[in-house]
Amino acid sequence: MRLRCRRCNAPIGLDDFVYIAYHAHTLGANRVEVHFQCGRCGHRGERMLRQADWDELMLSYLENDERSVEEWMATEQLGPITAEEIRAVRRALRSENLLESLRAWERARNEEQLE
């Protein structure tokens, strides 16, 4: 099972989840409510999944993810990126020093590959 955005049909990844709620039922299957924001178009959507579908989805994400479970948990604990962090990255990208150091790194890497 794969979650996809209903607007642009892009696949929804682990990092796109905004809210997850478990609904336990005494009679019938448990449900999982998932809210997500598409990484491509920004569309916010939600789905109600059966527990079995949720388990299958999580297994497929963890099997196909390059990160380990511990790495994924560590990034989840960092929290969302703040507006100030975005501004700081943009300022760093605009500075000549950062771009020059990236160019130097790229030149050194290309020279190593030629040898």
N, C-alpha and C positions, 0 to 999 in steps of 0.2 A: 504494500500500500504506500502511496506517495500523496502528500498534500500539495496542491497546486493553487496558485492565485486564480480566482475566477475572472479577473479582468485581463491579465496578460499571459496567463497559463504558465508562469514561471514556477519552478519548484520551490517549495517553502523549506528552509533549512532550520536547524536547531537555533541558530542565532536570531531568527525572525520571530520566535515566540515572544509574546508580550505578557500573556496571562495564561495560566493553566490551573484548572480547578477539577477536583475529583468529586463526583457525585455518587455516593454509595447507596445502593438500594437493597432492601431486605428481600424483595421479590424481583427477580429478573436480573439482567446484566448491569453491572456498574457502568457509569458513563464518565467520560473525561471531556470537559469543556476547554477548548483551545482557542485563544485569541492570538492573531499574528498580524504582522505588517510585512507586506511584500518587499523584498530587498530591491527589486527592479523598479516597480511603479509606485510603491508607497501605499498601495491599497490596504486598508485594514479589513480583516475578515475574521470570522469565527466559525468553528465547527463543533458539533457534538459527536464524539466517537465512542464506540463500545470499548470496553476495557481490552478485549482481545485485539481490536484494531490498533489501539494505542500502543500495546505491547509490541506488536509487529512493526509499527512505525518507528518506535524507539530503537528496536534491534536493528532495523535497516539503517537508521541514522548512525548508530554507533559502529556498525560494520563498515560503512562507507566513509566515515569521517577519518581524516588523517590524524586527528588528535586522539589521545587516550581519554578515558573517562575522567582521570584525575586532572588532565589539562583542561577539559571542558568545564569541570566543576570550578577550577581556579578562575577561568575567564568569566563564569557566571557570577562569582562572588565579587568581581570588580565593579559590577553595577553598570548602568548606562553611561555613555560618553556625554559629558556635560558641554554646554555651549562654550564655556571658557576654555575647555580642552581643545575644542574645534578651532577657536580663534587662535590659540597658542600654536597649533600645528600650521595654520595658514600663515601666521607671522613667520614661523621658522622656514616654511617653504619659500616665502618671498625674500628672505635674507640671502644675500650673495654667498655668504660663507657656507651655508648648508648645501646649496646647489654646486658650489665649487668642490666641496668635499665629496659629494656624490659623483661628480665627473671624474675626480682623481681616483676614486675607488673603482669606477667603471673602467678607466684606462688601465689601471693596474691589473684588474681581473682579465681584461682582453689580452694584455701582454702575457699573463700567465698561461692563457689558453693557447697562444701562438707558440709557446716554447715547447 
